[in-house]
Amino acid sequence: MPFKPGESGNPAGRPKQGETISDLVREVGEQRKMIKVAGKKRMLPLIKITILKMYDLAMSGDVAAFKALAERRDGKVPTPIEHSGADGVPLFQYDAKLDEIE
């Protein structure tokens, strides 16, 4: 059945997407909680409290917390991939961060 001029083929519009994990993390992270920072009570968003806790863990020697913070701040360190021929000489080297092989 053809559509009349000016009539939508989908009058109800696109169906709404359900909530995603990202939506929930954002929503919960924006909630605020009272905590003590340097001896003073402060109302902070949960995401900032989480980051402060990660810094505390990293400063106490937790390597996983340090790595997570560093990767969020500066990005992951690229892992070079080398392919060697039969004589052990590299055929080429691919850097995962490069878009082109030079």
N, C-alpha and C positions, 0 to 999 in steps of 0.2 A: 504494500500500500504506500504510495508516494506521500511525501510530506507537503503540506501546504506552505506557501511562502511565508516566512516569519515564524513558523512553528518549529519548536525544538524536537529533535529526534530522541532526546533524553530529558524529558521535563523534570524528572526527580533529581537530575544531576548525578555526578559521580558518587558512588557509595563512600561513606566516611571510613577511613582506616581505623583499626583498633589501636589502643595504646601500645606503644612499643616500650622495650626496656629503656631505651634512651629517654623517652618521655618521663618514665617513672623515676629514673636516676636524677633527671633535671628537677622534677617536682620535689622529690625528697631532699635533694641537695640544697634547695632554696629555703627549706624550713629552717627556723632559727631556734637556737638553744643558748641558755645562759651558761657560760663557763668562766673559770678564772684563768686569766692570762697575765703572767708577771705580777701576780698578787691582786689584780683588779678584776672585778666582775664585768664581763662584756657579753653582749648578745650578738652571736655570730651565726651565719648560715652554716648548716652541717657540712657543706663542701669545704669551707675554710677550716672548720674544726678537723676534718679528715686530713687535709693537707698539713696542718700543724702537727698532727699525730704522726704522719709519715716522716716529717722532718725530724721529730723527736726520735723515732725509730732509727732513721738513717744516722743521726748523730751518735746514737748509742752503739753503732756498729752493724746494724741490720743491712746487709748488702742488697737484699731484694728491694727494700724500701728505697735505698739510694739509687739503685738501677731504675726503678719505676719513676722516681722523680726526675732523674737525668734524662730519661727517654721522653718524658712528657714535655720537658723544657727544651731540649736540644734535638730531639729526634733520635731514632735508633742509629747506632754505628753500622755503616754498611759492611757486609761480609763479602770480601772478594772471593770469586770462584775461579779456580785455575784448572785448565784442561791440559794435560801433558801428553806428548806423543810417546812412542815406544822408547825413545832415547832419554826421556825425562825432561826434555825441553818443552816449556809451555807453548801450546799451539796458539792460545790467546788468553787474555785475562778479562773477565767480565766483572765490572763493579755494579752491584745491584742498584746503586743510586744514579747511575748514568742512564740517560735515555738512548744514547748512541754509543756504539763501539768506535773508538778512534783508531 
